[in-house]
Amino acid sequence: MNLYPLIRPLLFSLPPETAHKLSLNSLEHAAKLGLARQKLPADPVTVMGIDFPNRVGLAAGLDKDGDHIDGLAALGFGYIEIGTVTPRAQPGNAQPRLFRLPAHEALINRFGFNNQGVDHLVANVRASAFVKNGGIVGINIGKNASTPIDRANEDYLIALDAAYPHAHYVTINISSPNTQNLRSLQQDDALEALLDALKDRQERLADQHSRYVPLALKIAPDLDDLQIEAIATTVRRHHFDAVIATNTTLERAAVMDDPNAGETGGLSGRPVFEKSTSVLQALHAKLAGEIPLIGVGGISSGSDAVAKREAGADLIQIYTGLIYRGPALVRETGEALSHYSRQKARQHP
């Protein structure tokens, strides 16, 4: 676990996607041999009706197909979100599609929901020792690129049907910038129709499977106050179970000095922290604690994670920070959040 700073230069000498696959495969093998294991401080919390052992989660996107659940679980995460997965397998966008911006501890990606399809992911969840032992897994779903935007709801319902029996919660991803027109689903009428269809299907699936699986909505950071207000109103009206704020940004102002700044795709990492936290804080104010919030975007330290909590997040997720800092970031965020929870408990016994 402590060797990552020594290994990172080697990984960063490789193409980003190659390094990504090598890292996950190596972690999986190390976990099976018992060489990769760290435990975070207990920081139990109940969110969406789910009992989490700690508040630190893995964001969707790192393990799109759920191929490495057990290896990633060895890092100490309180929960792991896999995906984004679509009903049918698809290759995603052409490579290269992942770019490092090391000076900014950032990434730009335009993957385009590359994945092996929801059935492949479900098989991995069913085989996971982490899940069999009670580990919490969220499944993030999206639409296929070939599905017209006016039929997007059909894809989300197909994916929800498949994921529901195997997930602790399901995330609806309408905020990736890398699938054409996807973010238009955040607009008033489209969002209303989508959430209405999803909640109706959730009710039927809960009866069918005799268990209620919460639904979370993942939104973009590139929203103005009126859009945030509309989303807050809509998720409240439809009694959605959580909102994840936020996905990657299209803005480049903070990284214009980087040679990769002109690459299309979503920017993640340290430069998105302030923007994503601002959206989180605004959403928290508008929802007044009625709906749980999961904070993600630019977390590179324990203090960043605490800032998300102070902005209203009940849980946090990390992704790009893990690429730059390795397993130490998981441990640091867990320790910082546990300390923060103890402080809050002393202030409000």
Secondary structure, DSSP 8 states (H G I E B T S, - for coil): -TTHHHHHHHHHTS-HHHHHHHHHHHHHHHHHTT----------EEETTEEESSSEEE-TTSSTTSTTHHHHHTTT-SEEEEEEE-SS-B--S-S--EEEEGGGTEEEE---S-BS-HHHHHHHHHH-HHHHTT--EEEEE---TTS-GGGHHHHHHHHHHHHGGG-SEEEEE---TTSTTGGGGGSHHHHHHHHHHHHHHHHHHHHHHTS---EEEEE-S---HHHHHHHHHHHHHTT-SEEEE---B---GGGTTSTTTTS-SEEEEGGGHHHHHHHHHHHHHHHTTSS-EEEES---SHHHHHHHHHTT-SEEEESHHHHHHTHHHHHHHHHHHHHHHHHHHHH--
